[in-house]
Amino acid sequence: DYAHGIYYDYSEPLHKASYKMTVTTTNPKAFYDIVSRYPECRGFGFAMEDWFCICPKDITKGAAVKKAAEYLGIPAAEIAAFGDDVSDLEMLRYSGYGVAMINGLPEVKAAGNHITKFDNDHNGVARFIEEMFLSH
């Protein structure tokens, strides 16, 4: 539920801390033009939507998984990560079990070393875990 973070009044400054912003636009060029003005940030679009994200350059799912693994002493080879969109690429490449969802983008499927047999709406993650890790 993102209702607590929706912001429409652009006449006033945003007075909340934020680690990322997502925007909807039908003009991706304008989005990327704005992002290019802030070298400390990165911007990307989500698949098949007019939805875009801007966040600090070093804040990624892959960086978070790597940091947590280092803190907990877990080798990357023992980590399973699941993804379907561009924001998941780095995380899938880092993890020993980089699992792309069957309904994921082609580049996400190429980045993973496994692909689920079922999509998000048909318990693809749970079925993969059961088949790969629990049924042995």
C-alpha positions as CSV (number, residue, x, y, z in Angstrom):
1,D,0.0,0.0,0.0
2,Y,1.7,3.2,-1.2
3,A,-1.1,5.5,-0.1
4,H,1.1,7.0,2.6
5,G,3.7,8.1,0.0
6,I,1.6,9.5,-2.8
7,Y,2.5,13.1,-3.5
8,Y,0.6,15.3,-5.9
9,D,1.1,18.9,-4.7
10,Y,4.1,20.0,-6.6
11,S,3.6,23.6,-5.6
12,E,5.1,22.7,-2.2
13,P,8.4,20.9,-1.4
14,L,8.3,17.3,-0.4
15,H,9.0,17.2,3.4
16,K,9.4,13.5,3.7
17,A,12.6,11.4,3.5
18,S,12.6,9.2,0.4
19,Y,14.9,6.5,-0.9
20,K,13.3,6.5,-4.3
21,M,10.6,8.1,-6.3
22,T,8.4,6.4,-8.9
23,V,6.5,8.4,-11.5
24,T,4.1,7.7,-14.3
25,T,4.6,9.5,-17.5
26,T,3.9,8.9,-21.2
27,N,7.1,10.9,-22.0
28,P,10.1,8.6,-21.1
29,K,12.5,11.0,-22.9
30,A,11.5,13.8,-20.4
31,F,12.0,11.4,-17.5
32,Y,15.5,10.4,-18.7
33,D,16.4,14.0,-19.4
34,I,15.6,15.0,-15.8
35,V,17.5,12.0,-14.4
36,S,20.6,12.9,-16.5
37,R,20.8,16.2,-14.5
38,Y,21.5,14.2,-11.3
39,P,24.7,12.1,-11.7
40,E,24.3,10.7,-8.2
41,C,21.0,9.0,-9.3
42,R,19.9,6.3,-11.7
43,G,16.6,6.0,-13.5
44,F,14.9,3.1,-15.1
45,G,11.5,2.2,-16.5
46,F,9.5,-0.8,-15.6
47,A,8.4,-3.3,-18.3
48,M,5.4,-2.6,-20.4
49,E,4.2,0.3,-18.2
50,D,4.4,4.1,-18.1
51,W,6.0,3.7,-14.7
52,F,9.6,4.9,-13.9
53,C,11.9,4.9,-10.9
54,I,14.6,7.3,-9.8
55,C,16.9,6.5,-6.9
56,P,20.5,6.9,-5.7
57,K,22.9,5.2,-8.0
58,D,24.2,2.8,-5.4
59,I,20.8,1.7,-4.1
60,T,19.9,-1.6,-5.9
61,K,18.4,-4.9,-4.9
62,G,21.7,-6.6,-5.9
63,A,23.7,-4.3,-3.5
64,A,21.2,-5.0,-0.7
65,V,21.4,-8.8,-1.1
66,K,25.2,-8.6,-1.3
67,K,25.4,-6.4,1.9
68,A,23.0,-8.7,3.8
69,A,25.0,-11.8,2.7
70,E,28.3,-10.3,3.8
71,Y,26.8,-9.3,7.1
72,L,25.3,-12.8,7.7
73,G,28.3,-14.7,6.3
74,I,26.2,-16.4,3.6
75,P,28.1,-17.2,0.3
76,A,26.4,-15.9,-2.8
77,A,26.3,-19.5,-4.1
78,E,23.7,-20.3,-1.3
79,I,21.4,-17.4,-2.1
80,A,18.2,-17.7,-4.2
81,A,16.7,-14.6,-5.6
82,F,13.6,-14.3,-7.8
83,G,12.9,-11.5,-10.3
84,D,10.9,-10.5,-13.4
85,D,11.9,-6.9,-14.3
86,V,15.0,-4.8,-14.9
87,S,15.4,-3.8,-11.3
88,D,16.1,-7.5,-10.5
89,L,19.0,-8.0,-12.9
90,E,21.9,-7.3,-10.6
91,M,20.4,-9.4,-7.8
92,L,19.8,-12.4,-10.1
93,R,23.4,-12.2,-11.4
94,Y,24.8,-12.0,-7.9
95,S,22.8,-15.0,-6.4
96,G,23.8,-18.6,-6.8
97,Y,20.2,-19.4,-7.7
98,G,19.2,-16.4,-9.9
99,V,15.6,-17.4,-10.7
100,A,13.7,-15.6,-13.4
101,M,10.0,-15.8,-13.5
102,I,8.5,-17.4,-16.6
103,N,6.6,-14.2,-17.3
104,G,9.8,-12.1,-16.8
105,L,11.5,-9.9,-19.4
106,P,13.7,-11.7,-21.9
107,E,16.8,-10.0,-20.5
108,V,15.8,-11.1,-17.0
109,K,15.5,-14.7,-18.1
110,A,18.9,-14.5,-19.7
111,A,20.4,-13.2,-16.5
112,G,19.0,-15.9,-14.3
113,N,20.4,-19.4,-14.2
114,H,16.9,-20.9,-13.6
115,I,13.5,-20.0,-14.9
116,T,10.3,-20.9,-13.1
117,K,7.6,-23.1,-14.7
118,F,4.8,-20.9,-13.4
119,D,4.3,-17.1,-13.2
120,N,3.7,-14.9,-10.2
121,D,-0.1,-15.4,-10.4
122,H,0.3,-19.2,-10.2
123,N,2.7,-19.5,-7.2
124,G,5.8,-19.7,-9.4
125,V,8.2,-18.8,-6.5
126,A,6.6,-21.3,-4.0
127,R,6.5,-24.1,-6.6
128,F,10.2,-23.5,-7.6
129,I,11.2,-23.6,-3.9
130,E,9.2,-26.8,-3.3
131,E,10.6,-28.5,-6.4
132,M,14.3,-27.4,-6.1
133,F,14.8,-27.3,-2.3
134,L,12.1,-29.2,-0.4
135,S,11.3,-32.3,-2.4
136,H,14.8,-33.8,-2.2
